[in-house]
Amino acid sequence: MHARSLRSAFALLLLTLVAVALPALAAADEAAPATPTIDSSWLEQLPPLIDREILFGDPEISGAQISPNGRFVTFRRPYKGQANIWIKGVDEPFDKARPITADTARPVRGYFWSRDSRYVLYVQDKGGNENYHIYALDPAGKAGPDGVPSARDLTPIENVRAMILSLPKKAPGKIIVGLNDRDPSYHDIYTLDIATGDRKLMVKNTFGAAVFLTDLDGQVRLGWKMNQDGGGEIFLVGPKGAGKTIYSCSFEETCTPMRFHKDGRHFYLRSNVGQDVDLQRLMLFDLDTGKSELVEADPEGEVDLGGAIFSDVSDELVATYYVGDRTRIYPRTEAFARDLKLLEQQLPDGEIGVGSMTADENLWIVSVSRDVNPGSVYLYDRKQGKVTKLYDSRPELPSDHLASMRPVRYPARDGSKIPAYLTVPKGVEGRRLPAVILPHGGPWARDTWGYDGIAQFLANRGYVVLQPNFRGSTGYGKAHLNGGNNGWGTGVMQHDLSDGVKYLIDSGLADPERVAIMGGSYGGYATLAGLAFTPELYAAGVDIVGPSNIITLFNSIPPYWKPIRKMFLMRVGDPDDPGDRKRLIEQSPFFHAKQIKAPLLVIQGANDPRVKKAEADQIVVALRDLDRQVEYLVAPDEGHGFAGEENRLAMFASIEEFLARHLGGRYQKEMPPAIAQRLDELRVDPATVTMPQADSRAEKARTAPLPQLVAAQIAPLEQTFTTTLMLPGDREVKLDSQRTITRGEDGKTWKLQSQVLGPMAKGADTYILDGRTLLPISRSAQQGPVSLELSFSPEKIHGEIQTPGGPIPVDLALEAPVYGDDIALATVFAALPLAEGYQTTLRTLDVQRQRIRLWSVSVEGRQSRTTPAGTFDTFRLHLADLDGEGGGGTFWIASDPKMVVAFDISVPTPMGQIKGQGELRSFKLP
């Protein structure tokens, strides 16, 4: 019953905007109304000030795991300035332990043992970019110059994100992993030999699966993907790829497979499919009959299924759990019921968690924590029925000085009850105190009861803390989740936070003049939205890695989110839909910065792959230009949250001083010189901030008339090109292509055909263009097993992409007509009235992402250009993006005959920039 059994195979679906390191908040300041003079005598009633390092420094010991053979305990402890992995004998004291990793750049946060106890494996990225590699080390290996055994990178591929799928019992020396090296948007599945690093392809993911599930023998048998309607599909997977869909759910429902039954015929899944079903339940699906049966739903009818616990020895379901106000565990076997009772009798009150176990499940690593104690870790011996304490998570933290976390329900303006957690400073009468609204990240996540370092930090400084599980939060049923759809910023999700402020004020807990809002990721967005859309509520805000513009956020999401991109479009809005775009602009704080009056602290990681640094830059610049008070911290070595200890401590030092200045709480003035120096390094003067803004012509280009063309310049033509592609990793690929332009049978259209032959691709592309406007009428293309059929009108683009995984509909509403790309765009270039100083804008279709690209076109001059086809007098045409998404380049257009004779372009991809240089090899006129 290992810890991995507790994790849903669908962790990838939770890679939304959840702040991975919520010890990473934001800071900003503004000269709104000065903080009123207040009676601060209540500060003297608070417990002693708790040192920041005790709250947020790296723990002395954390993350313990026991080896499958029961001989060793591994854990994390600082070494060479970062949290690294250490090892000791199971019966040895911790002072006999030795380090086995020596990472000096980033803490090691996730690790596990191989099933045969030969290796310790861990994952690591670079600077928070979330492109995780998997490393393996032999803990018994000889120590090198850095004092630890050497570690091998099992996935040594740049710009690739590795994910671990399973550890097969029948092959203890192997792991099953996903790699997105072939296509950055999708993970192919491999078996990986830990000893040799050899990998073998199991499944080529050409059908868009977001997640795979293996059976207990380690065979990939199920996949899950999001369909074009935003719903989910569970389908069979075999040696030949995707099979039939066996279970599906709508966009507003959930259906995710969890684990195979030991008989191999059934699998467990969580589901809330059905009009009369609100809460997620545990179901068992029969692959032979295609029917599912209910295993269990929340006995109290309160919340979704939290999870299921399975034994890796018997492969039985041994327990379920549900996270209501607190976690409730329900044993399913007598043995687990006995174990749980013994643990509850011998451990302090709190939330019990099972970490790792030995292969025979006789020794368990267990933890217990509660709201005023981050907890302790124990070794549980099932045979002897006793627990032995291993360590306290933060032994210096004074639990008697911490504040209790209380579950509450408060009324929303529409009569709904919003679940939340309330923390009131200890020792102080909770009347008219300064308060902080602390919305969680995600937003499709939730806060839970237990120790929360940030809430305790704020309460210790004198603030009432409210953590609402607003509409759109998970765990409370699909009505609560779907209630937040399209409700960002000016909608119900933000209203629920505003109503939380009202609850604190009406109950007498909060001083209405001293309420702040602070959060990370989506919570950072909610902070900006709160200041922009309800400026009367807040005296200050702290935005940590939060997006300020929903439209630019969508344009920059990581490629590996593509399988679930539809979820964002359905739950938030589609920037390419004119109606949605208008609403998203209304919900984006960046466009309403002038309404922000309160001081703001913004905190950002420079390498954040989810919420790009530009999201923070643009709100800082907007507020600076409005003469608002804004403060800015940027960590050059962090991503979506602050993992480094010095960065984290510097950040919280800035946060508490900022809040004390604007709310009147207290803060720790002294700090170690190293933290003070780091804080100075993180501070950015807003006056120095620049941002890669989209061109000011972009909004006009969305609907501006397309340029006037000289269609008479187009004539039938045959061309051959040689193109060299420069790929990431200094790889070059040469392609030959043939392009033809012929008149349509009706004499009113042009037929454009392009054929590509080369080692990377073989395909054909055909456009039919209107003979007068050169607007596309239809397009058909074939690239290996993928085909495309599109029809165009001034109002919409309609069609279908056929893939091995099934059809993908294309249905894109247009605000204005668009040109085609590739050969269609080259034909448009030849018809432009080119001259010195010529400039225009135009629109093209990006079919892969189903969105419209905006471009500027300008003539940079005349040039004589020689290619293998001859020497030509050309116009040098520059194509530049207006939408901030990158790409473009230079085209050489011959003056007579009018045609493209050379190009030098770049295309941004998740794998890095791809550059293409092409020259005309031959041409023939009729």
PyMOL commands that set and color helices and strands:
alter all, ss='L'
color gray80, all
select helices_A, chain A and resi 3-6+11-14+41-45+52-56+94-96+334-346+399-401+453-460+478-482+492-506+522-533+550-555+559-571+578-587+589-595+613-625+645-663+673-682+686-688+698-701+711-713+823-831
alter helices_A, ss='H'
color red, helices_A
select strands_A, chain A and resi 62-66+72-79+82-89+98-99+110-113+120-124+133-137+151-153+163-166+174-183+186-193+199-203+211-214+220-226+232-238+241-249+255-260+266-271+281-286+292-296+305-310+317-323+327-331+351-357+363-370+373-381+386-392+405-411+417-423+433-437+464-468+510-520+540-544+600-605+630-635+683-684+717-727+731-743+749-757+762-770+776-783+786-792+796-803+806-813+839-846+851-867+870-881+888-895+898-909+912-924
alter strands_A, ss='S'
color yellow, strands_A
deselect
rebuild
show_as cartoon
